[in-house]
Amino acid sequence: MHPGRWHPTRMAQRMTCLLFALYGNSHWASRVPTIILVAYAIVRPHVIRRQAFWLVFAVAFGLGLWPVLIGADNHKYLMLYWLLALAICQTSGSVALAARSMIGIAFALATAWKLACGQFFDGSFLLHEALIDPRFSGLARALGITAETQAANLLAWRQVQVHDVLSGAVELGSTAQLRLVMTAGSWLTLVVEAAIGSLFMLATLRSSPIGGKWESVLACRNGALIAFCWMTYPIATVVGFSWLLCTLGVAQCGAAEVKSRYGYLVTFAATQLFTLPWSQMLAYLI
Amino acid sequence: MSRRTRWVAIPLIMIAVASIQVYRVAAFQLTPWKGGGFGMFSTTDSGLDRKIILEIEVAGLHHFALLPTGLPDPELHKAVRYLPGLYLPALAQRCQDLAFSTPQIEAMQPFSLAAGNQEIEAAMKTVASECVSPLMTARTIRAAYRNEFGQAQIIVLQDSPLRRDSLCARVLAVSVYAPVMDASSCTIRFRCVARIDAPQEKA
């Protein structure tokens, strides 16, 4: 491995420490050892080069995840896989391949589920989120939903949850403009996620020592993933997932992909700005 | 596995976990959002909004009641919402230990509370938030009532076993419902994703 300060693997390892310290598992069984391990890595930075460090990290995180596994979000699984990758991969090339394959498989599965569930392609899911989820309130207001309609929608949703689960159906107030945008947004999301999944999986196969002989027209994968982060996380502010994707993105960059690496770093930093109450500010302005 | 190909274990683990998740969704009604299969943001059925409905017989009449959040215990309630196929039998069994009553909703109106009594206030909020169904569990009912002078009385929720002779209803079945959005009509309705008949006690 190259010892350089800005080497992709080193950079990704440091980002991983930050990710787990701030957005790791809240269960004490992994929170306490995580903080200790991150503190140790700050005091003795060279320790992040040791596979044993990441193995202990993975075991601690896994043990803490086990009791809450049934309700765990998918990116917690991905975080565990990433720790395992750092623990078992001995070369930067292997780390990059593991990261690349993880992104590819995660996005391929996400696309498959969106197609299989049948509520995404017709815009139902995003419309539901826009009308019910407060994170979408600013966007909904920009597309013609009034504050009164939003309040009425929320009230109707609560009513049906507690009184009409068995027989009731509640009609939510919407606009044709919002439906159109949500349907278009659904298709765009599907296309982007499918593209990211395909590109990263192809990139994995192309550069894998056991893989095929794919030609390289895959440099745009980084741009697609960065665009996805900028498109998704200002609205659905799952900071931990965004940071994990940026970390994996950095780790899988080739030595020549310097701009992409900086792109991921900027996105990593910008994700914190996404958590500002933009939606409420937009709603207030409108 | 050589040093250079060790990374292959990671995608293999991912695919194995995702396969198990697909099986659990199909066989045990696991919500696609959970289980490590990356089905988040694909459906309105995230598990959080799933509702547990009890079919109850009271004096020969059938009623449906929403099981208040956290009953009979918070972990089991959550597990049933996410993975009903696996945990619904245990919940149905536990529901036999709950006693039911048909109280007056008006008795559940918020009372004026002595300032600073946070324990009572918290219990009252719990009661108020759970009093959403015409039929409520005795454990919830026992949390608040008016005494003979019309004053608010609070019994903080406790785990002591209920008296068997207080039973006036029995659970016939337990179901889990999940919300579905229809974009064309812009309506949300609930559909049943899992149902089980409750085990009946021998006389």
Contacts between the chains, C-beta under 8 A, distances in Angstrom:
chain1	res1	chain2	res2	distance
A	70	B	34	6.7
A	70	B	78	7.3
A	70	B	79	5.6
A	70	B	82	5.3
A	70	B	83	6.1
A	71	B	34	6.6
A	71	B	47	7.8
A	71	B	78	6.1
A	71	B	82	6.1
A	72	B	34	7.1
A	72	B	36	7.7
A	73	B	34	7.8
A	73	B	40	6.9
A	74	B	33	7.8
A	74	B	34	7.8
A	74	B	36	6.0
A	74	B	37	7.3
A	74	B	38	5.0
A	74	B	39	7.7
A	74	B	40	5.4
A	77	B	17	6.6
A	77	B	36	3.9
A	81	B	10	5.5
A	81	B	13	6.4
A	81	B	14	6.0
A	84	B	9	7.7
A	84	B	10	6.3
A	84	B	13	7.3
A	85	B	7	6.5
A	85	B	10	4.8
A	88	B	6	5.1
A	88	B	7	7.3
A	88	B	9	6.3
A	88	B	10	7.7
A	89	B	6	6.0
A	89	B	7	5.1
A	90	B	3	5.0
A	90	B	6	7.0
A	91	B	3	6.9
A	91	B	4	6.9
A	93	B	4	7.3
A	94	B	3	7.4
A	94	B	4	6.3
A	94	B	5	8.0
A	94	B	6	6.2
A	94	B	7	4.3
A	95	B	7	7.3
A	97	B	7	4.8
A	98	B	7	4.0
A	98	B	10	4.6
A	98	B	11	7.6
A	101	B	7	7.3
A	101	B	10	6.5
A	101	B	11	4.2
A	101	B	14	7.9
A	102	B	10	6.3
A	102	B	11	7.1
A	102	B	14	6.7
A	105	B	11	5.6
A	105	B	14	5.0
A	105	B	15	6.7
A	105	B	18	7.6
A	106	B	14	7.5
A	106	B	38	5.2
A	107	B	38	7.9
A	109	B	18	5.5
A	109	B	37	5.9
A	109	B	38	3.9
A	109	B	39	7.4
A	110	B	38	4.5
A	110	B	39	7.3
A	110	B	40	7.4
A	110	B	41	7.8
A	110	B	42	7.2
A	113	B	32	5.4
A	113	B	37	6.8
A	113	B	38	6.5
A	113	B	39	3.6
A	113	B	42	4.2
A	113	B	43	7.9
A	114	B	41	7.7
A	114	B	42	4.5
A	116	B	32	7.9
A	116	B	42	7.6
A	117	B	32	6.1
A	117	B	39	7.1
A	117	B	42	4.5
A	117	B	43	4.1
A	119	B	42	7.2
A	119	B	43	4.9
A	119	B	44	6.1
A	119	B	180	7.3
A	119	B	181	6.4
A	120	B	42	5.5
A	120	B	43	7.4
A	122	B	183	5.2
A	122	B	184	7.7
A	123	B	183	4.9
A	124	B	44	7.1
A	124	B	181	4.4
A	124	B	182	6.5
A	124	B	183	4.1
A	125	B	41	7.0
A	125	B	42	6.8
A	125	B	43	6.2
A	125	B	44	5.9
A	125	B	181	6.8
A	127	B	181	6.5
A	127	B	183	5.1
A	127	B	186	7.1
A	128	B	44	4.9
A	128	B	179	8.0
A	128	B	181	4.0
A	128	B	188	7.0
A	131	B	186	7.8
A	157	B	188	6.8
A	160	B	188	6.4
A	160	B	189	7.8
A	160	B	190	7.4
A	161	B	49	6.9
A	161	B	51	6.7
A	161	B	179	8.0
A	162	B	66	6.4
A	162	B	132	3.9
A	162	B	133	7.3
A	163	B	132	7.4
A	164	B	190	8.0
A	165	B	51	4.8
A	165	B	53	6.1
A	165	B	66	6.4
A	165	B	177	5.2
A	165	B	190	4.8
A	166	B	53	6.6
A	166	B	64	5.6
A	166	B	177	7.4
A	166	B	190	7.2
A	168	B	189	7.0
A	168	B	190	7.8
A	169	B	187	4.8
A	169	B	188	6.8
A	169	B	189	3.9
A	170	B	187	6.4
A	170	B	188	5.4
A	170	B	189	7.6
A	171	B	185	6.9
A	171	B	186	6.0
A	171	B	187	4.8
A	172	B	186	5.2
A	172	B	187	7.1
A	172	B	188	6.7
A	173	B	186	7.8
A	174	B	186	4.8
A	179	B	183	6.6
A	179	B	186	7.5
A	182	B	183	7.7
A	183	B	183	7.4
A	204	B	11	7.8
A	209	B	4	5.2
A	209	B	5	6.4
A	210	B	5	5.6
A	210	B	8	7.0
A	236	B	41	7.1
